[in-house]
Amino acid sequence: MGKAKNGPHGFHTGRIGDLVYYVLNGENVVRRIGENLNPPTEKQLRARLEVKKASRFLGKLSAFINVGFGTEPMGAGGNPHNVAMKYNVKNIIKGTYPNLEIAYDKVLVSRGFLKPVENFVAELTADSIKFSWDTNPQMKWPESTDQVMMLAYFPESEKMIYKLFGNSRLSGSDELQIPAAFIGKYMETYISFISEDRKNVADGTYTGSFNA
């Protein structure tokens, strides 16, 4: 470990290349980051694969995730994908290494403080998924104006079809149109709500699979 007293590059903190600068007992010191030559353990390999699979999967849902986690506190350098990863990577991977899979029923596609959907029904029709849920004619504003968010994910093609701002919560139902080329394919489905002012969302709800 060396001491960097105003040179050769002046005062630094943090990592630059393979050097880390920091303050120790009032002095600016620097150390080199050593290369770890030990082979990774199975636990380390599993953790790496979990992150890789979760990140790839959530990346396919980015247009939905950006809204579904867009109201969460981000922190320095944060973004909706990272916030979604922080929750999901701990919950959505199943299986024994190296045969890991996504547990679709554990995926959270949105997170917030609105009331989640209550007593949903998801039905596959000839050209859509019809979602319905409990509603109340006496529902108060602004809850009554929350809009439904709907998502269908197709694991085989890694594609998604979604609607971010659908019917109101008060309406009690909406449909997600599915193109003919996808209607017979295996799909995983989700539903949530977003406030009319786009400042809050509900926790997403898994609504089942079709054509599995």
C-alpha positions as CSV (number, residue, x, y, z in Angstrom):
1,M,0.0,0.0,0.0
2,G,1.4,3.4,-1.0
3,K,0.6,6.9,0.1
4,A,-0.3,9.5,-2.5
5,K,0.7,12.9,-1.1
6,N,-0.6,15.3,-3.8
7,G,1.0,13.3,-6.5
8,P,1.8,12.0,-9.0
9,H,-1.8,12.8,-10.0
10,G,-3.1,14.8,-7.0
11,F,-5.9,13.9,-4.6
12,H,-8.2,11.1,-5.7
13,T,-10.9,8.8,-4.1
14,G,-12.4,5.7,-5.6
15,R,-11.2,3.3,-8.2
16,I,-9.1,4.2,-11.2
17,G,-8.1,1.2,-13.3
18,D,-6.7,-1.4,-11.0
19,L,-5.9,1.2,-8.3
20,V,-8.2,2.2,-5.4
21,Y,-7.7,5.6,-3.7
22,Y,-9.2,6.3,-0.3
23,V,-8.5,8.3,2.9
24,L,-6.9,6.4,5.9
25,N,-6.1,8.2,9.1
26,G,-6.3,11.5,7.3
27,E,-4.0,10.5,4.5
28,N,-4.8,9.8,0.9
29,V,-3.6,6.2,0.2
30,V,-3.8,3.9,-2.7
31,R,-3.8,0.1,-3.2
32,R,-3.8,-2.2,-6.2
33,I,-6.7,-4.6,-6.7
34,G,-5.4,-8.1,-6.8
35,E,-6.6,-10.7,-9.3
36,N,-8.5,-13.6,-7.6
37,L,-7.0,-16.8,-9.1
38,N,-9.3,-19.1,-7.1
39,P,-12.0,-20.8,-9.2
40,P,-15.5,-19.7,-8.5
41,T,-17.6,-21.8,-6.2
42,E,-20.9,-23.3,-7.3
43,K,-22.7,-20.8,-5.1
44,Q,-21.0,-18.0,-6.9
45,L,-21.7,-19.5,-10.3
46,R,-25.4,-19.9,-9.4
47,A,-25.6,-16.2,-8.3
48,R,-24.0,-15.0,-11.5
49,L,-26.4,-17.1,-13.6
50,E,-29.4,-15.9,-11.6
51,V,-28.5,-12.3,-12.2
52,K,-27.9,-13.0,-15.9
53,K,-31.3,-14.7,-16.4
54,A,-33.3,-12.2,-14.4
55,S,-31.6,-9.3,-16.1
56,R,-32.3,-10.7,-19.6
57,F,-35.9,-11.5,-18.8
58,L,-36.7,-8.1,-17.3
59,G,-34.9,-6.5,-20.2
60,K,-37.5,-8.1,-22.5
61,L,-40.2,-6.3,-20.4
62,S,-38.4,-3.0,-20.2
63,A,-41.3,-0.9,-21.7
64,F,-43.7,-2.2,-19.1
65,I,-41.1,-2.2,-16.2
66,N,-40.1,1.4,-16.9
67,V,-43.7,2.4,-16.0
68,G,-44.4,-0.3,-13.5
69,F,-41.3,0.6,-11.4
70,G,-41.1,4.3,-12.5
71,T,-42.6,5.6,-9.3
72,E,-40.3,3.8,-7.0
73,P,-37.5,5.8,-5.2
74,M,-34.4,5.4,-7.4
75,G,-31.5,6.6,-5.3
76,A,-28.3,7.8,-6.9
77,G,-27.8,6.4,-10.3
78,G,-30.9,4.2,-10.1
79,N,-33.4,3.4,-12.8
80,P,-36.6,1.3,-13.1
81,H,-34.7,-1.8,-14.4
82,N,-32.3,-1.8,-11.4
83,V,-35.1,-1.4,-8.9
84,A,-37.1,-4.2,-10.6
85,M,-33.9,-6.4,-10.5
86,K,-33.4,-5.7,-6.8
87,Y,-36.7,-7.3,-6.0
88,N,-37.1,-9.9,-8.7
89,V,-33.6,-11.5,-8.7
90,K,-34.2,-12.8,-5.2
91,N,-37.6,-14.3,-6.0
92,I,-38.0,-15.4,-9.6
93,I,-35.3,-18.0,-10.2
94,K,-36.0,-21.6,-9.6
95,G,-34.3,-24.9,-10.3
96,T,-30.9,-26.5,-9.5
97,Y,-27.8,-25.0,-11.0
98,P,-27.1,-24.9,-13.9
99,N,-30.7,-25.8,-14.9
100,L,-32.3,-22.5,-13.7
101,E,-35.6,-21.2,-14.9
102,I,-37.9,-18.1,-14.5
103,A,-40.7,-18.7,-11.9
104,Y,-43.2,-16.6,-13.8
105,D,-45.8,-16.8,-11.0
106,K,-43.3,-14.9,-8.7
107,V,-42.5,-12.1,-11.1
108,L,-43.4,-8.6,-10.0
109,V,-44.0,-6.3,-13.0
110,S,-44.9,-3.2,-11.0
111,R,-44.6,-2.0,-7.5
112,G,-46.4,0.8,-5.6
113,F,-48.9,1.8,-3.1
114,L,-52.2,1.6,-5.0
115,K,-54.7,-1.2,-4.1
116,P,-53.9,-4.3,-6.1
117,V,-56.5,-6.0,-8.3
118,E,-59.2,-7.8,-6.3
119,N,-60.8,-11.1,-7.4
120,F,-59.6,-11.1,-11.0
121,V,-60.6,-13.3,-13.8
122,A,-58.5,-13.8,-16.9
123,E,-60.1,-15.5,-19.9
124,L,-58.5,-16.3,-23.3
125,T,-60.9,-15.4,-26.1
126,A,-60.6,-15.9,-29.9
127,D,-58.5,-12.7,-30.2
128,S,-57.8,-11.3,-26.8
129,I,-57.3,-11.9,-23.1
130,K,-60.3,-10.5,-21.2
131,F,-59.5,-9.3,-17.7
132,S,-62.2,-8.6,-15.1
133,W,-62.1,-7.6,-11.5
134,D,-64.2,-6.6,-8.5
135,T,-65.5,-3.1,-8.7
136,N,-67.9,-0.9,-6.7
137,P,-70.3,1.8,-8.1
138,Q,-69.6,3.8,-5.0
139,M,-65.9,3.7,-5.4
140,K,-64.4,7.1,-4.5
141,W,-62.2,9.4,-6.6
142,P,-59.3,9.1,-7.4
143,E,-59.3,5.3,-6.9
144,S,-62.1,5.0,-9.4
145,T,-59.9,6.7,-12.1
146,D,-57.0,4.3,-11.8
147,Q,-56.3,2.7,-15.1
148,V,-55.5,-1.0,-15.7
149,M,-52.1,-2.2,-17.0
150,M,-52.1,-5.5,-18.8
151,L,-49.3,-7.7,-20.0
152,A,-48.9,-11.0,-21.9
153,Y,-45.4,-12.5,-22.2
154,F,-44.5,-15.3,-24.6
155,P,-41.5,-17.3,-23.3
156,E,-40.8,-19.2,-26.5
157,S,-40.3,-16.0,-28.6
158,E,-39.4,-13.7,-25.6
159,K,-41.9,-11.2,-26.9
160,M,-44.6,-9.3,-25.0
161,I,-47.9,-7.6,-25.8
162,Y,-49.1,-5.0,-23.3
163,K,-51.3,-2.1,-22.6
164,L,-50.1,0.5,-20.1
165,F,-53.2,2.8,-19.8
166,G,-56.4,0.8,-20.2
167,N,-59.9,1.1,-18.8
168,S,-60.6,2.6,-15.4
169,R,-60.7,0.5,-12.2
170,L,-64.4,1.5,-11.9
171,S,-65.2,-0.2,-15.3
172,G,-64.4,-3.6,-13.9
173,S,-63.0,-5.1,-17.1
174,D,-60.8,-4.6,-20.2
175,E,-59.3,-6.7,-23.0
176,L,-55.7,-7.1,-24.2
177,Q,-55.8,-7.7,-28.0
178,I,-53.6,-10.6,-29.1
179,P,-52.6,-10.9,-32.8
180,A,-53.6,-14.1,-34.6
181,A,-50.0,-15.2,-34.8
182,F,-49.7,-15.3,-31.0
183,I,-53.2,-16.3,-29.8
184,G,-52.3,-20.0,-29.7
185,K,-48.8,-19.6,-28.2
186,Y,-47.8,-20.3,-24.6
187,M,-48.2,-17.1,-22.6
188,E,-47.8,-15.8,-19.1
189,T,-50.1,-12.9,-18.0
190,Y,-50.1,-10.0,-15.5
191,I,-52.3,-7.1,-14.4
192,S,-51.8,-4.0,-12.4
193,F,-53.2,-0.4,-12.0
194,I,-51.7,3.0,-12.4
195,S,-53.1,6.3,-11.2
196,E,-54.5,8.7,-13.7
197,D,-51.8,11.3,-12.8
198,R,-49.1,8.5,-13.4
199,K,-47.6,9.2,-10.0
200,N,-48.4,5.8,-8.4
201,V,-49.0,2.2,-9.3
202,A,-50.2,-1.0,-7.7
203,D,-48.1,-4.1,-7.1
204,G,-48.5,-6.3,-10.2
205,T,-50.5,-9.5,-10.0
206,Y,-49.8,-12.7,-11.8
207,T,-53.0,-13.8,-13.6
208,G,-51.9,-17.2,-14.9
209,S,-50.7,-18.9,-18.1
210,F,-52.4,-20.1,-21.3
211,N,-51.4,-22.7,-23.8
212,A,-48.6,-23.9,-21.5
